């Protein structure tokens, strides 16, 4: 029994030593990252392509649905901010609208649906009503992609 206990203690000490040897000396002494930047908030980006001449129609639609959701989420501090950019597409396959939603950090995505679903239901109605809205939007826009990116500040 003593030999087994000594073996476990020795193995644990060896493993601890290996783990400590793996970390860089700068990280151990300063307790922080050696990255050349500081991490900031996280942005969720949605790239949208509207059909020719229908951008204003799309903006009218989201003014009554998306805007109230984001405004309430901002008020409740679920999101920090949101921005909508409108511009020219660089070619026929490019987006012309970019929706950017700012979150304080990656942890903000934990349980996000539980926080956002009631806001969406209040602004857009029942699940069937929301589906109808989304189907109508298919006629005027296409979502080309989404991306999540962290804002950084160079040191």
Secondary structure by P-SEA (a helix, b strand, c coil): caaaaaaaaaaaaaaaaaaaaaccaaaaaaccccccccccbbbbbbbbbcccccaaaaaaaaaacaaaaaaaaaaaccccbbbbbbbbbcccccccbbbbbbccccccccccccccaaaaaaacccaaaaaaaaaaacccccccbbbbbbbbbcc
